[in-house]
Amino acid sequence: MYDVAIIGAGVIGGMTARALARFALKVCLLEKENDVATGATKANSAIVHAGFDAKEGSLKAVLNVKGSQMMPQVCRELGVKYQNNGSLVLGFDEDDRHTLNDLLARGRANGVAGLRLLEADELRQKEPLVSERAICALYAPTGAIVCPYELTVAAIGNAMDNGVTLKRNFAVCDIRETADGYRIASETDVVEARFVVNCAGVHADRVAAVIGDSSFAIHPRRGEYLLLDKACGKMATHTIFQTPSAMGKGVLVSPTVDGNLLLGPTSVDAADKTDRTTTPDGLADVLNTARKSVPTLPADQTITSFCGLRAVGSTGDFILTTPKKGFVNAAGIESPGLSASPAIAEYVVALLQEQGLATPENPDFHPIRPSMHAFREATIEEKNEWIRRDPAYGRIVCRCEGVTEGEIREAIRRHPRAADLDGVKRRTRAQMGRCQGGFCSPTVIELLAEEWNIPYEQVTKCGGSSVLVVGETKKG
Ligand SMILES: Cc1cc2nc3c(=O)[nH]c(=O)nc-3n(C[C@H](O)[C@H](O)[C@H](O)COP(=O)(O)OP(=O)(O)OC[C@H]3O[C@@H](n4cnc5c(N)ncnc54)[C@H](O)[C@@H]3O)c2cc1C
């Protein structure tokens, strides 16, 4: 019997698991996929929004501002990169200026520090490559960037180091009330818990419906992106938005914490909660719209494209509710959910406490998770020291990103253990460079097979039936 079962190991489930690990509780995190951070958390803009966008007084506004204030310390404790690069929202005409002034007023009312409107000269001093058509911009110095899956892997790793159990490939399909709480079942496994938190992202309405809660619906909204090579990483130093519309914050141009340049997303309502394919039209739209902000963006520097699904809730705000005793929904967590995630986790803990969860301190809780070794970022002295201790840190596997065998083994051994090729990619960046795994995938497969002690043919790209190798063509 667990005290709390959390359904969904995205950034919201992960941050909630870590927040609960501070208490002497038995907590499990149930994830339908073979790894953590595979939903909206792996495919988004990676921005820690300052908090001027959401309507004053909404949960989105309050938790965005609080979460973005918490984020630097959370990232320090979890040993993940946080870059306070600031953001700019461009205005191209007087209508845009009017909207930016409204956003400025809203941001100030939301408690966002340092917001101000820049005129064209100052804008161009900050971002020399920005379009000459931009006449002004809203500047938010507290805007920042993180790597959303690095953050989530680290939060869940820290929760597990502090006693939380992760169950992968556990697709919750049935939840029954019992005398003491809930019995939660997948096709092949069952857990019992006194309290349940529903963090199932785009599927959260289906999970809620299982216990008879039909108070909200979630629909997917597609967002396609282009990722440009590190050669373009310095074409923008701030996150550059365009004036927002009813469909969202529009297409941005932003550096990533790993030095690439990100363009996107589109914003297209959809019906299929699983379709994350990219489309030629969507990607062309991303490039054309991004060039309105930075006209010289080169299409031939694209190294990959991807699509994320926003979990758009029917209420217009984050859905943080308790439809039944001991059951909490953390649903409709669309943008700024990543930014708000540490604050959402605290809010969920408070709802659980209101529901009767006793929360004695965990005297052994340790908030620190040392960073993964990153060979490409180490000094020559650090590299020598790592190699002296373990020669595997001297063998480069991914040439594009400079990732060593030592780092890949570390990612497979550490909580939450990388179990497939994509899991190694998200933790180490091996396969994320120009060649997108063309050279290093065979070695990564070998290392996964060795560390998990499974045959080479059983290693998958992302769990399930996504095997890469079906057998040998010749023996010996
Ligand atoms: C295109 C796009 C751009 C965005 N940009 C930003 C941004 O720049 N800044 C920002 O703050 N926010 C942004 N967001 C929002 C942010 O990504 C989300 O708010 C956040 O990732 C939501 O996390 P989550 O844990 O709720 O959902 P998810 O990451 O989707 O996690 C839900 C998890 O639940 C699992 N699950 C589902 N059903 C079940 C089941 N039955 N049993 C077990 N497990 C289940 C899924 O597999 C998944 O792992 C963006 C989102 C998108 C899509």
Ligand as a Chemical Component Dictionary entry (heavy atoms), coordinates in Angstrom:
data_LIG
# 
_chem_comp.id                   LIG 
_chem_comp.type                 NON-POLYMER 
_chem_comp.pdbx_formal_charge   0 
_chem_comp.three_letter_code    LIG 
# 
loop_
_chem_comp_atom.comp_id 
_chem_comp_atom.atom_id 
_chem_comp_atom.alt_atom_id 
_chem_comp_atom.type_symbol 
_chem_comp_atom.charge 
_chem_comp_atom.model_Cartn_x 
_chem_comp_atom.model_Cartn_y 
_chem_comp_atom.model_Cartn_z 
_chem_comp_atom.pdbx_ordinal 
LIG C1  C1  C 0 4.400  22.921 -28.281 1  
LIG C2  C2  C 0 4.525  23.195 -26.805 2  
LIG C3  C3  C 0 5.292  24.259 -26.343 3  
LIG C4  C4  C 0 5.399  24.533 -24.986 4  
LIG N1  N1  N 0 6.260  25.478 -24.548 5  
LIG C5  C5  C 0 6.390  25.711 -23.223 6  
LIG C6  C6  C 0 7.338  26.636 -22.740 7  
LIG O1  O1  O 0 8.161  27.167 -23.473 8  
LIG N2  N2  N 0 7.345  26.913 -21.417 9  
LIG C7  C7  C 0 6.470  26.335 -20.555 10 
LIG O2  O2  O 0 6.480  26.681 -19.388 11 
LIG N3  N3  N 0 5.616  25.385 -20.974 12 
LIG C8  C8  C 0 5.567  25.060 -22.275 13 
LIG N4  N4  N 0 4.724  24.097 -22.716 14 
LIG C9  C9  C 0 3.910  23.376 -21.748 15 
LIG C10 C10 C 0 4.685  22.277 -21.054 16 
LIG O3  O3  O 0 5.407  21.514 -21.994 17 
LIG C11 C11 C 0 3.693  21.393 -20.319 18 
LIG O4  O4  O 0 2.935  22.231 -19.468 19 
LIG C12 C12 C 0 4.319  20.328 -19.477 20 
LIG O5  O5  O 0 5.292  19.609 -20.180 21 
LIG C13 C13 C 0 3.209  19.392 -19.021 22 
LIG O6  O6  O 0 3.770  18.353 -18.296 23 
LIG P1  P1  P 0 2.851  17.156 -17.823 24 
LIG O7  O7  O 0 3.692  16.355 -16.894 25 
LIG O8  O8  O 0 1.543  17.662 -17.333 26 
LIG O9  O9  O 0 2.496  16.362 -19.155 27 
LIG P2  P2  P 0 3.336  15.307 -20.013 28 
LIG O10 O10 O 0 4.744  15.698 -20.153 29 
LIG O11 O11 O 0 2.573  15.067 -21.259 30 
LIG O12 O12 O 0 3.328  14.011 -19.107 31 
LIG C14 C14 C 0 2.179  13.212 -18.944 32 
LIG C15 C15 C 0 2.662  11.791 -18.755 33 
LIG O13 O13 O 0 1.563  10.963 -18.410 34 
LIG C16 C16 C 0 1.759  9.701  -19.043 35 
LIG N5  N5  N 0 0.444  9.048  -19.103 36 
LIG C17 C17 C 0 -0.634 9.424  -19.828 37 
LIG N6  N6  N 0 -1.657 8.550  -19.628 38 
LIG C18 C18 C 0 -1.209 7.624  -18.751 39 
LIG C19 C19 C 0 -1.791 6.468  -18.159 40 
LIG N7  N7  N 0 -3.053 6.085  -18.441 41 
LIG N8  N8  N 0 -1.050 5.713  -17.309 42 
LIG C20 C20 C 0 0.240  6.077  -17.022 43 
LIG N9  N9  N 0 0.843  7.162  -17.569 44 
LIG C21 C21 C 0 0.128  7.931  -18.403 45 
LIG C22 C22 C 0 2.319  10.085 -20.406 46 
LIG O14 O14 O 0 2.973  9.011  -21.030 47 
LIG C23 C23 C 0 3.265  11.206 -20.033 48 
LIG O15 O15 O 0 4.564  10.746 -19.741 49 
LIG C24 C24 C 0 4.652  23.752 -24.069 50 
LIG C25 C25 C 0 3.921  22.662 -24.519 51 
LIG C26 C26 C 0 3.893  22.357 -25.869 52 
LIG C27 C27 C 0 3.200  21.121 -26.316 53 
# 
loop_
_chem_comp_bond.comp_id 
_chem_comp_bond.atom_id_1 
_chem_comp_bond.atom_id_2 
_chem_comp_bond.value_order 
_chem_comp_bond.pdbx_ordinal 
LIG C1  C2  SING 1  
LIG C2  C3  SING 2  
LIG C2  C26 DOUB 3  
LIG C3  C4  DOUB 4  
LIG C4  N1  SING 5  
LIG C4  C24 SING 6  
LIG N1  C5  DOUB 7  
LIG C5  C6  SING 8  
LIG C5  C8  SING 9  
LIG C6  O1  DOUB 10 
LIG C6  N2  SING 11 
LIG N2  C7  SING 12 
LIG C7  O2  DOUB 13 
LIG C7  N3  SING 14 
LIG N3  C8  DOUB 15 
LIG C8  N4  SING 16 
LIG N4  C9  SING 17 
LIG N4  C24 SING 18 
LIG C9  C10 SING 19 
LIG C10 O3  SING 20 
LIG C10 C11 SING 21 
LIG C11 O4  SING 22 
LIG C11 C12 SING 23 
LIG C12 O5  SING 24 
LIG C12 C13 SING 25 
LIG C13 O6  SING 26 
LIG O6  P1  SING 27 
LIG P1  O7  DOUB 28 
LIG P1  O8  SING 29 
LIG P1  O9  SING 30 
LIG O9  P2  SING 31 
LIG P2  O10 DOUB 32 
LIG P2  O11 SING 33 
LIG P2  O12 SING 34 
LIG O12 C14 SING 35 
LIG C14 C15 SING 36 
LIG C15 O13 SING 37 
LIG C15 C23 SING 38 
LIG O13 C16 SING 39 
LIG C16 N5  SING 40 
LIG C16 C22 SING 41 
LIG N5  C17 SING 42 
LIG N5  C21 SING 43 
LIG C17 N6  DOUB 44 
LIG N6  C18 SING 45 
LIG C18 C19 SING 46 
LIG C18 C21 DOUB 47 
LIG C19 N7  SING 48 
LIG C19 N8  DOUB 49 
LIG N8  C20 SING 50 
LIG C20 N9  DOUB 51 
LIG N9  C21 SING 52 
LIG C22 O14 SING 53 
LIG C22 C23 SING 54 
LIG C23 O15 SING 55 
LIG C24 C25 DOUB 56 
LIG C25 C26 SING 57 
LIG C26 C27 SING 58 
# 
